[in-house]
Amino acid sequence: MSNSTAQAPGRAVRPAPPTSGDPGRGRPGRGLRRRGRTAERRAVRGLISPHTLNTARGRTVYWIVLVTVVVVFTAVFVFPLYWMVTSALKSPEEIAQIPPSLFPDTIDFGVYEEAWEQLDLGLFLRNTVVYAAGAWLFTLAVDVSAAYALSKLRPVLGKAVLAMMLSTLMIPPMVILLPAYLTVKDLPILGWNLLNTPWAIWLPAAANGFFIFLLKRFFDSIPRELIEAAEMDGATPARILWSIVLPVSRPILGVVSILAVVNVWKDFVWPLLVQPDTDNMPISVGISSLSAQMPQNVLMAALVIASVPAIVVFLFFQRSIMAGLTAGSLKG
């Protein structure tokens, strides 16, 4: 046997070190530590380094920038509401003065009572509540049924139908305004004229592609085992929807309900076309139709009264809106 291949007795042969391109393969844990440090550096990388933020000057600059951005954006969104409320408390002369004043010289809350009586806001509010309530009922009936069918029943062309529904979201509302008006004026097949009736607002608001998409995504998160267990017990699809799907879908149902009511409450162009009679106008159209005859402070007071219900609904249910948009259903 040659000397190059001879092995000394009692000595173990050490394996050759790895020759691959990974410098950490020969030492366990070295590659993991290196990758961990790289990921940590990437995680903290930003415009300002953590070292700078830990200094007194860095913290001061950070808080100044943060507070400035928050205050500016808050002022941009809140100032129109503040201007509307304060203008209602001013006199017409004070509203017309240049430069305008930020605070009213005298506060007179009697202008709200004057606006309520002169503009007949009680009638307009009642009409708006009727339209919003009917649109809410029809929206839940149509959109929940469509989303349940697409999510759990899964028809043959379900994906194509969903794609066509979502494609309607990319069409500007003004494009379909005239076809929708002609449809309401002469309902196909039946030939009914729905102008000056609540149906002219209820039916177009019933089918909403965005609501169907939200409901379907939420229904998709419901475990399939619940549906299969109900089917084994002999429950029909309608029974499954009523007893299983709807009880666990309260967050998203609340979001859809609030958005449906607010959409009808703030809508202006469509009610202006389909409700030309003064006795049938919602509050947004009614105030606009009588605005030319009213002083500016009375008009501002009427706008404040019309805005209060929507603002109150949003303030009370803003947490439910965010929870319903982001939360899932049950975890399987």
MARRO-864696 format. One record per residue (C-alpha): residue number from 0; y, x, z. Coordinates in pm, 1 decimal, always signed. Example, Ala and Ser with C-alpha at 12.3 -4.5 7.8 and 13.67 -1.06 7.14 Angstrom:
BEGIN
   i        v        u        w
   0   -450.0  +1230.0   +780.0
   1   -106.0  +1367.0   +714.0
//
This chain:
BEGIN
   i        v        u        w
   0     +0.0     +0.0     +0.0
   1   +343.2   +139.5    -91.7
   2   +611.7   +219.9   +163.7
   3   +850.5    -42.8    +23.8
   4   +611.1   -322.2   +103.1
   5   +465.6   -186.8   +421.4
   6   +531.9   -378.3   +739.0
   7   +551.5   -211.1  +1074.5
   8   +307.4   -359.1  +1322.2
   9   +463.3   -592.5  +1578.4
  10   +790.5   -645.8  +1388.5
  11   +876.2   -988.9  +1247.0
  12  +1028.1  -1018.3   +905.0
  13  +1381.8  -1162.0   +918.1
  14  +1471.7  -1410.9   +649.5
  15  +1737.1  -1302.0   +406.6
  16  +2083.5  -1451.1   +464.4
  17  +2182.0  -1732.3   +229.4
  18  +2352.4  -1625.5    -88.0
  19  +2495.0  -1964.8   -191.4
  20  +2864.7  -2037.8   -222.6
  21  +2885.8  -2226.3   +110.4
  22  +3013.2  -1974.3   +368.6
  23  +2909.1  -2199.8   +654.9
  24  +2544.0  -2254.8   +572.7
  25  +2425.3  -1942.1   +752.2
  26  +2587.2  -2047.4  +1082.4
  27  +2509.6  -2396.1  +1214.1
  28  +2822.7  -2593.9  +1302.2
  29  +3068.0  -2356.9  +1134.7
  30  +3104.9  -2568.4   +819.4
  31  +3141.1  -2887.1  +1023.5
  32  +3414.2  -2733.6  +1238.0
  33  +3598.5  -2608.7   +929.7
  34  +3582.1  -2947.6   +760.7
  35  +3695.6  -3113.0  +1083.5
  36  +4001.7  -2890.3  +1105.6
  37  +4083.3  -2958.4   +738.9
  38  +4057.0  -3335.0   +791.2
  39  +4275.7  -3311.0  +1101.4
  40  +4544.8  -3120.9   +912.3
  41  +4537.0  -3380.9   +637.9
  42  +4561.9  -3665.1   +890.6
  43  +4877.6  -3530.9  +1057.0
  44  +5047.7  -3422.2   +735.9
  45  +5375.1  -3602.7   +674.8
  46  +5746.8  -3559.4   +611.7
  47  +5800.8  -3443.6   +969.8
  48  +5550.1  -3220.4  +1144.5
  49  +5414.7  -3310.9  +1491.4
  50  +5573.9  -2994.6  +1629.7
  51  +5918.3  -3110.7  +1519.1
  52  +5863.6  -3456.9  +1667.3
  53  +5768.0  -3306.0  +2002.6
  54  +6105.8  -3138.0  +2038.2
  55  +6402.5  -3313.2  +2199.1
  56  +6602.0  -3307.8  +1876.3
  57  +6308.0  -3440.0  +1675.3
  58  +6255.0  -3733.0  +1911.5
  59  +6625.4  -3815.0  +1907.5
  60  +6643.3  -3815.0  +1527.5
  61  +6322.7  -4020.5  +1508.4
  62  +6451.0  -4294.9  +1737.6
  63  +6792.8  -4302.4  +1569.8
  64  +6634.1  -4350.8  +1227.4
  65  +6386.4  -4609.8  +1359.0
  66  +6649.3  -4819.1  +1536.8
  67  +6888.0  -4797.7  +1240.8
  68  +6625.5  -4917.3   +992.5
  69  +6513.2  -5204.2  +1217.4
  70  +6870.1  -5318.6  +1287.4
  71  +6975.7  -5301.9   +921.4
  72  +6675.2  -5493.9   +790.8
  73  +6704.7  -5751.3  +1070.0
  74  +7072.9  -5803.3   +991.9
  75  +7001.1  -5845.3   +621.0
  76  +6750.1  -6125.2   +685.9
  77  +6921.7  -6294.2   +981.5
  78  +7285.3  -6281.7   +867.3
  79  +7260.1  -6573.1   +616.3
  80  +7119.9  -6795.1   +890.7
  81  +7390.2  -6680.5  +1133.0
  82  +7660.2  -6746.6   +873.6
  83  +7530.6  -7097.5   +809.5
  84  +7522.5  -7185.5  +1181.3
  85  +7867.5  -7043.5  +1259.8
  86  +8025.3  -7195.4   +947.6
  87  +7916.2  -7540.3  +1063.2
  88  +8118.7  -7489.0  +1380.8
  89  +8435.1  -7385.9  +1196.2
  90  +8704.7  -7607.9  +1049.0
  91  +8735.1  -7635.5   +668.9
  92  +9053.1  -7428.6   +680.0
  93  +8885.8  -7156.3   +879.8
  94  +8594.6  -7143.1   +634.3
  95  +8834.1  -7106.8   +339.1
  96  +9046.0  -6830.4   +492.5
  97  +9035.3  -6478.6   +347.4
  98  +8908.5  -6251.8   +493.2
  99  +8652.0  -6476.8   +661.4
 100  +8601.1  -6460.3  +1034.9
 101  +8264.7  -6378.0  +1187.8
 102  +8317.5  -6603.2  +1490.7
 103  +8463.1  -6957.2  +1500.6
 104  +8793.6  -7000.7  +1681.5
 105  +8689.8  -7337.7  +1824.4
 106  +8337.8  -7474.0  +1865.1
 107  +8288.1  -7841.4  +1783.2
 108  +7929.1  -7972.7  +1789.7
 109  +8043.5  -8315.9  +1679.9
 110  +8019.9  -8199.5  +1320.2
 111  +7640.3  -8232.6  +1341.1
 112  +7666.0  -8599.1  +1432.3
 113  +7914.3  -8648.3  +1150.3
 114  +7676.9  -8482.5   +903.2
 115  +7385.9  -8697.7  +1022.7
 116  +7578.8  -9019.0   +969.2
 117  +7769.9  -8941.5   +649.4
 118  +7476.8  -8787.3   +459.7
 119  +7218.7  -9033.4   +594.0
 120  +6992.6  -8744.6   +694.3
 121  +6756.4  -8978.0   +877.7
 122  +6644.4  -9135.6   +548.0
 123  +6608.1  -8801.4   +374.3
 124  +6411.9  -8653.9   +664.6
 125  +6176.5  -8951.0   +668.1
 126  +6113.1  -8913.7   +295.0
 127  +6048.1  -8541.1   +335.9
 128  +5801.3  -8599.1   +619.5
 129  +5610.9  -8852.3   +407.3
 130  +5595.3  -8613.4   +112.6
 131  +5489.8  -8318.5   +329.7
 132  +5221.8  -8515.0   +515.3
 133  +5069.5  -8654.7   +196.4
 134  +5076.3  -8315.9    +23.9
 135  +4906.8  -8162.1   +327.7
 136  +4622.7  -8415.5   +322.6
 137  +4563.9  -8384.9    -50.8
 138  +4584.4  -8005.4    -35.4
 139  +4315.6  -7982.4   +231.2
 140  +4092.0  -8234.3    +56.5
 141  +4108.8  -8068.5   -286.4
 142  +4139.3  -7698.6   -198.9
 143  +3880.1  -7696.7    +80.3
 144  +3627.8  -7874.8   -142.3
 145  +3690.1  -7635.5   -431.7
 146  +3670.8  -7325.6   -211.8
 147  +3350.4  -7447.5    -43.4
 148  +3187.4  -7516.2   -379.0
 149  +3282.1  -7173.8   -515.5
 150  +3179.6  -6989.0   -199.8
 151  +2863.4  -7160.6    -77.2
 152  +2733.2  -7388.4   -353.4
 153  +2792.4  -7122.3   -619.9
 154  +2790.1  -7317.2   -947.6
 155  +2684.5  -7151.5  -1272.3
 156  +3037.2  -7082.6  -1400.3
 157  +3189.7  -7038.9  -1056.0
 158  +3336.2  -6692.5  -1122.6
 159  +3491.7  -6806.8  -1449.4
 160  +3643.7  -7111.4  -1279.9
 161  +3785.8  -6893.4  -1000.0
 162  +3930.0  -6650.5  -1254.1
 163  +4103.5  -6935.5  -1436.2
 164  +4242.6  -7066.8  -1107.1
 165  +4379.3  -6726.1  -1014.3
 166  +4528.3  -6681.1  -1360.4
 167  +4757.9  -6976.4  -1291.3
 168  +4930.0  -6764.9  -1024.8
 169  +5062.3  -6534.1  -1296.6
 170  +5235.9  -6817.7  -1483.5
 171  +5602.3  -6863.8  -1382.5
 172  +5662.1  -7210.3  -1233.4
 173  +5945.9  -7279.4  -1476.2
 174  +5705.6  -7246.9  -1769.6
 175  +5488.8  -7538.4  -1655.1
 176  +5778.8  -7749.3  -1529.5
 177  +5823.2  -7948.2  -1850.1
 178  +5449.0  -8011.1  -1914.1
 179  +5405.3  -8118.8  -1552.7
 180  +5702.7  -8357.0  -1580.7
 181  +5565.9  -8515.2  -1898.2
 182  +5225.6  -8551.5  -1732.8
 183  +5374.5  -8726.9  -1429.6
 184  +5590.8  -8950.8  -1647.9
 185  +5292.0  -9066.4  -1853.2
 186  +4967.0  -8997.7  -1668.9
 187  +4691.1  -8917.5  -1920.5
 188  +4424.5  -9183.4  -1981.2
 189  +4573.0  -9421.9  -1723.1
 190  +4924.5  -9423.0  -1870.2
 191  +5095.2  -9465.7  -1532.1
 192  +5454.1  -9361.5  -1465.8
 193  +5460.3  -9178.5  -1129.9
 194  +5832.8  -9105.5  -1119.9
 195  +6007.9  -9223.0   -802.2
 196  +5672.3  -9245.1   -623.2
 197  +5522.2  -9008.3   -364.2
 198  +5230.6  -8941.8   -600.8
 199  +5460.9  -8734.4   -819.4
 200  +5480.7  -8480.8   -535.0
 201  +5139.2  -8525.8   -377.6
 202  +4921.4  -8472.2   -685.0
 203  +5084.0  -8151.0   -819.3
 204  +5076.6  -7999.9   -470.3
 205  +4706.0  -8074.6   -420.9
 206  +4561.6  -7800.3   -643.6
 207  +4685.9  -7453.6   -548.0
 208  +4506.2  -7143.8   -672.6
 209  +4638.1  -6924.0   -392.4
 210  +4512.5  -7159.7   -121.9
 211  +4172.3  -7184.6   -288.7
 212  +4150.5  -6805.8   -299.2
 213  +4236.9  -6773.9    +70.9
 214  +3986.8  -7039.6   +171.4
 215  +3709.7  -6894.2    -44.9
 216  +3753.2  -6545.2    +98.6
 217  +3729.6  -6688.0   +448.4
 218  +3426.0  -6901.6   +364.8
 219  +3255.0  -6593.0   +218.2
 220  +3265.0  -6428.2   +561.5
 221  +3064.3  -6709.1   +722.6
 222  +2704.7  -6583.5   +770.9
 223  +2459.0  -6722.0   +521.4
 224  +2204.8  -6769.4   +801.4
 225  +2406.8  -7059.9   +942.7
 226  +2401.5  -7239.9   +610.0
 227  +2029.0  -7175.6   +558.9
 228  +1944.7  -7297.5   +909.7
 229  +2135.4  -7619.5   +847.4
 230  +1960.8  -7666.2   +513.6
 231  +1621.1  -7624.2   +681.7
 232  +1720.2  -7899.6   +925.4
 233  +1787.1  -8128.9   +629.3
 234  +2168.8  -8120.8   +632.9
 235  +2341.7  -8214.9   +309.0
 236  +2619.6  -7994.5   +161.8
 237  +2881.9  -8242.9   +284.2
 238  +2733.1  -8234.7   +634.1
 239  +2730.8  -7854.0   +632.9
 240  +3095.9  -7846.9   +530.1
 241  +3201.2  -8092.2   +800.0
 242  +2987.6  -7968.7  +1090.7
 243  +2960.4  -7592.5  +1031.4
 244  +3215.5  -7456.5   +786.2
 245  +3526.2  -7643.9   +898.9
 246  +3488.9  -7582.2  +1276.5
 247  +3472.9  -7203.4  +1228.5
 248  +3752.2  -7206.9   +969.0
 249  +4032.4  -7335.6  +1190.6
 250  +4249.6  -7018.9  +1156.5
 251  +4264.2  -7028.9   +777.8
 252  +4297.5  -7408.0   +776.7
 253  +4601.1  -7371.5   +999.8
 254  +4755.7  -7115.6   +764.7
 255  +4698.9  -7333.4   +458.0
 256  +4837.0  -7637.7   +639.3
 257  +5156.2  -7461.8   +745.2
 258  +5216.6  -7310.7   +402.6
 259  +5152.1  -7642.8   +229.6
 260  +5401.7  -7826.6   +450.8
 261  +5666.7  -7556.9   +418.7
 262  +5629.1  -7546.0    +39.5
 263  +5701.6  -7917.8    +11.3
 264  +5980.4  -7900.9   +268.7
 265  +6176.2  -7629.7    +87.0
 266  +6103.3  -7737.8   -270.4
 267  +6407.7  -7844.3   -469.0
 268  +6365.5  -7835.4   -847.4
 269  +6052.3  -8048.8   -875.2
 270  +6171.3  -8330.0   -641.7
 271  +6504.5  -8325.2   -825.1
 272  +6322.6  -8416.3  -1146.7
 273  +6065.3  -8665.5  -1021.7
 274  +6270.8  -8841.6   -750.2
 275  +6600.8  -8936.9   -918.0
 276  +6649.9  -9245.1   -698.2
 277  +6868.2  -9169.7   -394.7
 278  +6648.5  -9371.5   -159.5
 279  +6346.5  -9155.9   -249.5
 280  +6506.1  -8811.0   -238.3
 281  +6386.1  -8547.2     +7.6
 282  +6639.7  -8378.3   +228.2
 283  +6701.8  -8076.0     +4.3
 284  +6783.6  -8292.7   -299.5
 285  +6975.1  -8549.8    -95.1
 286  +7210.5  -8291.9    +55.1
 287  +7270.2  -8136.7   -286.7
 288  +7349.8  -8472.1   -447.7
 289  +7611.7  -8559.0   -183.3
 290  +7752.8  -8211.0   -128.0
 291  +8052.5  -8258.0   -359.7
 292  +8189.8  -8539.3   -141.2
 293  +8155.6  -8360.5   +194.5
 294  +8373.5  -8098.0   +367.8
 295  +8225.2  -7751.0   +386.4
 296  +8161.3  -7755.4   +761.4
 297  +7981.4  -8091.0   +737.7
 298  +7768.4  -7957.7   +451.8
 299  +7678.7  -7648.0   +654.8
 300  +7584.2  -7865.9   +950.8
 301  +7355.2  -8071.0   +727.4
 302  +7189.9  -7753.0   +600.1
 303  +7130.9  -7637.8   +957.5
 304  +6965.1  -7968.7  +1044.3
 305  +6746.5  -7946.1   +734.4
 306  +6642.6  -7589.5   +819.5
 307  +6554.4  -7646.4  +1184.8
 308  +6206.4  -7804.3  +1132.3
 309  +6085.3  -7525.2   +903.0
 310  +6220.1  -7254.3  +1133.2
 311  +6060.7  -7413.0  +1440.2
 312  +5725.1  -7444.0  +1264.3
 313  +5733.7  -7079.9  +1162.3
 314  +5837.9  -6953.0  +1506.2
 315  +5564.7  -7148.5  +1682.7
 316  +5287.5  -7067.9  +1437.2
 317  +5375.7  -6719.5  +1311.3
 318  +5091.2  -6566.5  +1513.1
 319  +4847.7  -6818.9  +1368.0
 320  +4972.6  -6742.6  +1017.3
 321  +4914.4  -6369.9  +1054.3
 322  +4579.4  -6420.2  +1228.2
 323  +4455.5  -6656.1   +961.2
 324  +4556.6  -6420.9   +679.1
 325  +4395.2  -6112.0   +832.2
 326  +4109.9  -6234.0  +1053.2
 327  +3757.7  -6296.9   +932.5
 328  +3517.5  -6561.4  +1048.2
 329  +3193.7  -6483.7  +1225.5
 330  +3025.2  -6146.5  +1224.8
 331  +2665.1  -6156.9  +1118.2
//
